[in-house]
Amino acid sequence: MRISWQIQRTKRKTRSAALVAAWAILTNEDITVQYLTRKLNHDRPLTKRAEGQFVLFSNS
């Protein structure tokens, strides 16, 4: 829910669009993390092993 509220507030989306965006982020967590790490670390490329260690949400 926090993600959807943040999306709604920052992107000025409707509530339903923000919920859909948050749902897409959560269901595609592995793709989202890879995309963000490559986008934010373009000057310092990461190894495949390091990329595999990042997660969006921990289960613990």
N, C-alpha and C positions, 0 to 999 in steps of 0.2 A: 504494500500500500504506500509506503514512503516513497518508493521510486515513482509511482504514478503521480503522487502529489507533486513531487519535484519536477517531473516532466511537464505537468500541467502548468505549473507556476513559471518555469523558465522558458518554455517554448510557446506559452499562451495557446495551448490546445484545449479542446473540449474535454470533458471528463472521460467520455467513452474513448476518444482517440488516445488519451494518456494511458488509460487502462490497457488498451491494445498494444501500445508501444512497450509498456512495462512487461506485459505477458510475453511479448516477442523477445525481449532481453533475457528474461528468466528461462525461457524454454531453449534458447540458443546460447546458453552461457558459454560453452566452449568456443564458439565462433566469436562471440563478443569479446572475450578476453584476448584472443589472438589478435583481433582487429585493433583493439585499444593498445596493446603492448607494442605492436608494430607502428602504429600511428604516433604514439608518444615517445618511442625510442628510436626514431629513424636515424639519429646520428650515432647511436650505440646499438648495433644489431645484437639480438640475443640468440643464444644457441637453442637448438630444438629441445634439449633437456631442460633448460631454464624456462622456456615457454610452457612446457608441460607441467611445471610446478605451480603456475598461477591459477587461482580460482576466484570467481566472483564472490561467491558466498561459501563459507566453511560449514561443514555439517556438525561441528563439535559445539 
